[in-house]
Amino acid sequence: MSSRTDPKATHPPAELETIASPSAATPGAEGSRERLLDGASAGLDADRGSAAPSDPPGSADPEDDGAPPSVASARIQVRRDERLDLVIEYLAFVAKPMPLSLLLDEAPQRIAAILGADVASLYLLEGDGDELVLRGNVGFPREARGTVRLSVGQGITGMAVECLRPISVVQATEHERYRAFPELREERFPVFLAAPILGSGRPLGALVVQRAGEHAFTARDVELLMALTAPIAAGARHAQVLDELRERRRRTGGGTRKVTLPGLPVIPGRALGAIAALRRPASSSLGAQQGRGDPKLLRFAFDTAEKALVDLNTRAAERGIARDAAFLSAYLLMIGDGRLRARAFELVADGRSVAQALGTVAREVARAANGIVGDPFLQDRARDIEDLCDAILMLATPDARAELPSKAVLVGDQLTVFDLLISARANPVGVALSDRSGPRSLVLLQLLGVPSIADVAGAFRWASPGDVALLDADHGFLVINPSRAEVATVRAARRKGWAPQEPASGDDRGDDRGDDDGEDEPTS
């Protein structure tokens, strides 16, 4: 196999000649025949109820001999050609200003109907311009969106983007470039057609249609699919807005610039809220606080944390993830350990503050764990105890500097048990994590049960506390300072059956605001 083809090449590489030719397939029905109306004036007369003039003797139907219509005649496509009607409806749809999420939802459905396909997938080129991410789809499970990823050149889809040419295959599974995703069961739809979405000087993604059977897409299908990618290009370009703005200076302390950050969907759904960063107590469990500790507050904190952990274990069992959530049992053992409680109350009785007492307990456990070299279990247990001590500290002596606003979109690196014990009390509407969710974070996100995405590159660079955000965990986007159209889309979806929360301030700030660099927003 040759190396990557120069994108500037105007002819497909020789390897494309081995791909099944779509011309070998029997074309399907192309719709009803065209109606010929003689003269625009005849049509007007018919509308007025008068009879149209008859054809002169010996006149021939232009459709019969291939001659072009005369000056006195016009060929009008009636609304009986189903495919043409679908194309017209598609073009009318994509011509409207709309948020990217709506385009990703609707375009694949309409394109599948036009091409008679069982599956239609819309890939966007993200990252450093070398990763294709499936963001819009019809025909595959919803979990495929945002999780199916290909490198440029990988698979038949990646090959189409690499060569900047459409590729049609009758039996995709037999092609040497085929890339299987077992969870999709793509072998059910072997007839495959991939077309690159072309931008200015570089590809923006790919549009793929698949169907069952053994008849290839026709040459007209290939041409039509390439044409249908054009209206998607503007929306696809703004899915990579982070890449375009990465080197540009951003206003400090928030701002009104709209930024779309791609991520990996974890818990589906959409939410609106103000950005709030996940944080620990300003005076951590290892810090010092002046004043004598209150044993009653400490006992209340232990009891409250224990009850919350019991509830989380019960919820994990109800959702069928008890095995994955086994680490919560370790927290229950720790908080129920009489020695840990006794040591904390002993230090408080000696005149320590609650923070000092819990900090001392955490340090003593960490010291014991580090004393046993090479024991990762004890080191993990020490981190868990520090996490638990921070939560108990917040319950016993709430720190206003660490409290979160109500109904916010939380942004952080990872989710911890502390966040479910403390941060969840603020009723967040969504979570965006900058790291890929590890096993623990994934379980905790499922227990939290709000729309969530992970692997959001640049989250801390572009998002500031107080910025309004739209979390689209259906497709995997965090939209900071969303437009009015995007906010309206979320509200419309809420009226249809699901209810994302609004920003707590009541100001959705979802108006159309200009970027400070003067760029237009093509889909808003």
Secondary structure, DSSP 8 states (H G I E B T S, - for coil): ------TT-SS--GGGGGS--GGGS------S--EEES-HHHHHHHHHT-------TT---HHHH-----TT-EEE--TT-HHHHHHHHHHHHHTS---HHHHHHHHHHHHHHHHT-SEEEEEEEETTTTEEEEEEEESS-GGGTTT-EEETTSHHHHHHHHHTS-EEESSGGGSTT----GGG-GGG--EEEEEEEE-SSSEEEEEEEEESSS----HHHHHHHHHHHGGGHHHHHHTTHHHHHTTS---SS--S--EEEE-EEEE--EEEEEEEE----SS-TTS---S---HHHHHHHHHHHHHHHHHHHHHHHHTT-TTTTTHHHHHHHHHT-HHHHHHHHHHHHTT--HHHHHHHHHHHHHHHHHHSTT-HHHHHHHHHHHHHHHHHHHHHS--GGG---TTEEEEES---HHHHHTGGGG--SEEEESS---HHHHHHHHHHTS-EEE--TTHHHH--TT-EEEEETTTTEEEES--HHHHHHHHHHHHTT------TTS----S----TT----TT-
